[in-house]
Amino acid sequence: MVVGIIIGASIFVQPSEVSRHVSTIPAMFGVWAAAGLLSICGALVSARLATAFPHTGGIYVYLKETMSPALGFLWGWAMFWSAHSGIIAAISMVLARYAAVLVPMDDREMKLVAIGCILLLSAVNYVGVRAGSTVQTTFTIAKIAAIAAILIAVATLAPPAAHSENVVSGPQGFSEFLLAISAGLFAYGGWHQVTYAAGETIEPKKTIPRALMVGMAIVTTCYLALNAAYLHVLPLKTVLNSQHIAADAASVLMGPRAAALVAGLVIVSAFGGLSGTVLQGPRVYYAIAQDGLAFRAMGVAHKRFQTPHIAIIAQAIWASALVATGTYRALFTRVVYTEFLFFGLMAIGLMRLEKRWSLAAVVFIAGCAIVVGNQLAADWKESAIGLLMVAAGLPVFLYLRQKHDH
């Protein structure tokens, strides 16, 4: 499930977002390697906390137990209004964009396709986690096979390396490199989501840490290999500016029909990633409601399917609204710095719990602080809006806690 959640459409989009900030081959590999390393450190932290708290709710539970109930609630609040729903909206928008490669559509029709996908997968998860997991497993197998096919095609059909330069004109500087890492981190996003349903997982103390480590190793290897394949087939300038890099590489190797097939791959990959993401969020909202810190309906399980059906419906409605009103770049940027603010607090909570330092936690905390701080410095107005959305949850928490206590 970890691989299926993380490897979605973003690896076929984010290289162009990364290229907005770096313009050399070594820098590109440095970005993807650094983003992978930071994500692995985060997965190690999350795995240790999942072992200590094998309950449905993931980061909400970790923050509530190791830091404070207020921080746990604010994470759930940020998930619903910005982070998790934003991920669902962004992935669905990429899926619709690539669907338009196969069937021409205007912006309105693409948004309708994106919303339709959200509603379809929400319906699948409405009828039970087992059905959702079956969909997730099917698409994970399909996407790994398709990625392997691309790599094999590059190895067997590609001409000698097409790029003739290692540097092209573009942004420079350490701040730009950090912004590129932030863009790369979105492609690695989702490593924490497997812990959201820990309470529904068989032997979570063994299963979750193993799944996180094996999954992250596979994902990091795939991403580095795919970027190496792109750079082997395409000139560096094309790589840095391409909006459909996988399709461009396929077109060079085997022509336009291959590019259309790759567009199909992106759709499959996006559908798989979207399936896993839609599956996880409502479990967190359900856990918060069970603690009396959300509307009571969010904590009600369906009588027949035993799923948090109201939470699933609410998530589907809000994610669809984000699709209707937002842009891809604005969504993923807000997702990254909002998530990493709470990820850093999660790692601090682990050290408080264990009363000792660990290398993974220290590296992860430092990385989170740098990512969030650099984004604030680069675009303080947009960042301030996102942080105000998070802070708006505090008075709601105080009201709900008082109501629950009475």
TAFEN-V608480 format. One record per residue. N is the residue number from 1. RES is the residue in one letter. SS is DSSP state (2 for helix, 1 for strand, 0 for the rest). Layout:
# TAFEN-V608480
<<N;RES;SS> <N;RES;SS>>
This chain:
# TAFEN-V608480
<<1;M;0> <2;V;2> <3;V;2> <4;G;2> <5;I;2> <6;I;2> <7;I;0> <8;G;0> <9;A;2> <10;S;2> <11;I;2> <12;F;2> <13;V;0> <14;Q;2> <15;P;2> <16;S;2> <17;E;2> <18;V;2> <19;S;0> <20;R;0> <21;H;0> <22;V;0> <23;S;0> <24;T;1> <25;I;2> <26;P;2> <27;A;2> <28;M;2> <29;F;2> <30;G;2> <31;V;2> <32;W;2> <33;A;2> <34;A;2> <35;A;2> <36;G;2> <37;L;2> <38;L;2> <39;S;2> <40;I;2> <41;C;2> <42;G;2> <43;A;2> <44;L;2> <45;V;2> <46;S;2> <47;A;2> <48;R;2> <49;L;2> <50;A;2> <51;T;2> <52;A;2> <53;F;0> <54;P;0> <55;H;0> <56;T;0> <57;G;0> <58;G;0> <59;I;2> <60;Y;2> <61;V;2> <62;Y;2> <63;L;2> <64;K;2> <65;E;2> <66;T;2> <67;M;0> <68;S;0> <69;P;2> <70;A;2> <71;L;2> <72;G;2> <73;F;2> <74;L;2> <75;W;2> <76;G;2> <77;W;2> <78;A;2> <79;M;2> <80;F;2> <81;W;2> <82;S;0> <83;A;2> <84;H;2> <85;S;2> <86;G;2> <87;I;2> <88;I;2> <89;A;2> <90;A;2> <91;I;2> <92;S;2> <93;M;2> <94;V;2> <95;L;2> <96;A;2> <97;R;2> <98;Y;2> <99;A;2> <100;A;2> <101;V;2> <102;L;2> <103;V;0> <104;P;0> <105;M;0> <106;D;0> <107;D;2> <108;R;2> <109;E;2> <110;M;2> <111;K;2> <112;L;2> <113;V;2> <114;A;2> <115;I;2> <116;G;2> <117;C;2> <118;I;2> <119;L;2> <120;L;2> <121;L;2> <122;S;2> <123;A;2> <124;V;2> <125;N;2> <126;Y;2> <127;V;0> <128;G;0> <129;V;2> <130;R;2> <131;A;2> <132;G;2> <133;S;2> <134;T;2> <135;V;2> <136;Q;2> <137;T;2> <138;T;2> <139;F;2> <140;T;2> <141;I;2> <142;A;2> <143;K;2> <144;I;2> <145;A;2> <146;A;2> <147;I;2> <148;A;2> <149;A;2> <150;I;2> <151;L;2> <152;I;2> <153;A;2> <154;V;2> <155;A;2> <156;T;2> <157;L;2> <158;A;0> <159;P;0> <160;P;0> <161;A;0> <162;A;0> <163;H;0> <164;S;0> <165;E;0> <166;N;0> <167;V;1> <168;V;0> <169;S;0> <170;G;0> <171;P;0> <172;Q;0> <173;G;0> <174;F;2> <175;S;2> <176;E;2> <177;F;2> <178;L;2> <179;L;2> <180;A;2> <181;I;2> <182;S;2> <183;A;2> <184;G;2> <185;L;2> <186;F;2> <187;A;2> <188;Y;2> <189;G;0> <190;G;0> <191;W;0> <192;H;0> <193;Q;2> <194;V;2> <195;T;2> <196;Y;2> <197;A;2> <198;A;2> <199;G;2> <200;E;2> <201;T;0> <202;I;0> <203;E;0> <204;P;2> <205;K;2> <206;K;2> <207;T;2> <208;I;2> <209;P;2> <210;R;2> <211;A;2> <212;L;2> <213;M;2> <214;V;2> <215;G;2> <216;M;2> <217;A;2> <218;I;2> <219;V;2> <220;T;2> <221;T;2> <222;C;2> <223;Y;2> <224;L;2> <225;A;2> <226;L;2> <227;N;2> <228;A;2> <229;A;2> <230;Y;2> <231;L;2> <232;H;2> <233;V;2> <234;L;0> <235;P;0> <236;L;2> <237;K;2> <238;T;2> <239;V;2> <240;L;2> <241;N;2> <242;S;0> <243;Q;0> <244;H;0> <245;I;2> <246;A;2> <247;A;2> <248;D;2> <249;A;2> <250;A;2> <251;S;2> <252;V;2> <253;L;2> <254;M;2> <255;G;0> <256;P;2> <257;R;2> <258;A;2> <259;A;2> <260;A;2> <261;L;2> <262;V;2> <263;A;2> <264;G;2> <265;L;2> <266;V;2> <267;I;2> <268;V;2> <269;S;2> <270;A;2> <271;F;2> <272;G;2> <273;G;2> <274;L;2> <275;S;2> <276;G;2> <277;T;2> <278;V;2> <279;L;2> <280;Q;2> <281;G;2> <282;P;2> <283;R;2> <284;V;2> <285;Y;2> <286;Y;2> <287;A;2> <288;I;2> <289;A;2> <290;Q;2> <291;D;0> <292;G;0> <293;L;0> <294;A;0> <295;F;0> <296;R;2> <297;A;2> <298;M;2> <299;G;2> <300;V;0> <301;A;0> <302;H;0> <303;K;0> <304;R;0> <305;F;0> <306;Q;0> <307;T;0> <308;P;0> <309;H;2> <310;I;2> <311;A;2> <312;I;2> <313;I;2> <314;A;2> <315;Q;2> <316;A;2> <317;I;2> <318;W;2> <319;A;2> <320;S;2> <321;A;2> <322;L;2> <323;V;2> <324;A;2> <325;T;2> <326;G;0> <327;T;0> <328;Y;2> <329;R;2> <330;A;2> <331;L;2> <332;F;2> <333;T;2> <334;R;2> <335;V;2> <336;V;2> <337;Y;2> <338;T;2> <339;E;2> <340;F;2> <341;L;2> <342;F;2> <343;F;2> <344;G;2> <345;L;2> <346;M;2> <347;A;2> <348;I;2> <349;G;2> <350;L;2> <351;M;2> <352;R;2> <353;L;2> <354;E;2> <355;K;0> <356;R;0> <357;W;0> <358;S;0> <359;L;2> <360;A;2> <361;A;2> <362;V;2> <363;V;2> <364;F;2> <365;I;2> <366;A;2> <367;G;2> <368;C;2> <369;A;2> <370;I;2> <371;V;2> <372;V;2> <373;G;2> <374;N;2> <375;Q;2> <376;L;2> <377;A;2> <378;A;2> <379;D;0> <380;W;2> <381;K;2> <382;E;2> <383;S;2> <384;A;2> <385;I;2> <386;G;2> <387;L;2> <388;L;2> <389;M;2> <390;V;2> <391;A;2> <392;A;2> <393;G;2> <394;L;2> <395;P;2> <396;V;2> <397;F;2> <398;L;2> <399;Y;2> <400;L;2> <401;R;2> <402;Q;2> <403;K;2> <404;H;2> <405;D;2> <406;H;0>>
